Amino acid sequence: MTYDKNNIFAKIIRGEVPSSKVYEDDKVLAFHDISKAAPTHVLVVPKGEYKNFTDFVTNASPEESTYFFKKVAAIAKDLKALDSGFRLITNSGSDADQTVEHFHIHILAGKKMGKLLPKN
């Protein structure tokens, strides 16, 4: 499977679709999710073409991977999420309900999250 250069996150990275940016540099973009699941809900995406978590950790350089995850931590700190806590989520594949095939991390904060998944 190839990377879809026209997915919504690729368009946001290229500036073709507006977003409410939280952070941006030449490697990473963070912006508010338009479908908030918590008072603070920010998406962090690498600017490289990676479809999902496995694609990213398999194909990104060790430096790029380390840089990305350190930026996620720094953004969570900038969002003042460290004191009360936060949740990081990445969905990978259809069973995980990944809706955009561009690797991204959700930072959720600002409320008590409860259990990760409901018991069946």
N, C-alpha and C positions, 0 to 999 in steps of 0.2 A: 504494500500500500504506500502510496506517495503522499507527501504533504500537500494539502490544499492551500495554495497561495491566496485564495479568495475567502478563507474563513474569516469570521467577524473580528477575531483578535489580530490577524494579519492586517486587516484593513484599519483597525485602531492604531496599530504600531506605525503604519505608513501615514497616518493622519487623514485617511479617507473617511473615517467615521469618528465623530467627536466622542470624547470621554471626559470624565471628571478625574483628572490626573492627581495622584497623590505624590508620585515620585517618577522621575525619568532620568536615565543616562543613556550611554550608547549601547548598553547590554541588557537593561531591565526597564520594564514599564510597570507601574502600579496605578490602579484606578478603581474608583468605587463601582461595585456591582450594581447594575440597574434593577436587579431583583433581590433586594436585601433580605437576608435570612437572620440578621442581627443588627443592632444599632450601628455597629461598625462592621462593614463587609467590604473588604478590598481584595481585588484580584491582582496577583503578581505574576507577570509573564516574562520569560526570557525573550529577547528579540530574535533569537535564532529560530530556525524552522524545525521544531520538535513537536511530534504529534501527541505524545503522552509521557508519563513519568519514565517508563522503561526506555523509550526512545531517547529521552534527555540523558538519563544516567549512563546509557550505553554509548551514546555518540558525542556528547559534549566532552570537551577536554576537562581534566581534573580541575584546572584553574577556573574554567567557566562554571562548573558545577559548584565549586566552593564559593565563588563570588556570588552566584545566584542565591544560595541558601543563607549566606551572611547578609545579603541585602534583605531577604525576607525577614530575618531577625531584626535588622535595623529599622525596617519599616514598621514592624510590630511595636518596637520601642517608640518610634516617632508618633504612632497612633495612641500612645499612652495605654497600651494593652497589657503591659508586663505586670502591673500591680494586681489587678483583679483576675487576670488570666485571659487566655485566648485559645482558639482552636485553629489548627491548620488542616485543610482538607485538599486532597487532589483526587479527582475521579479519573480512572483509567479504563477505558473500554465501555462497551454497551451495558454490561451487567452492573457497572458502577454508575451508570447514568451520565457518562461524559457527553456533554452536549456540544462542545466545541473541541475539535481535534487540533488543539494547540496546547501544549503542556502549560498548566497554570496552577497556582496555589491560591486557595481562598484563605484569607485571614478573617476570622469571625471573633468579635469581642463586644463587650458592652452589656452583656446579660448572662445570667446563669444558663449554661447550655444543657445541662441534664445529661442523660445517658447518650452514648454515641449512636446506638441504634436501638429501636424498640425491641423488646423480646417477642419472639414469635410464639 
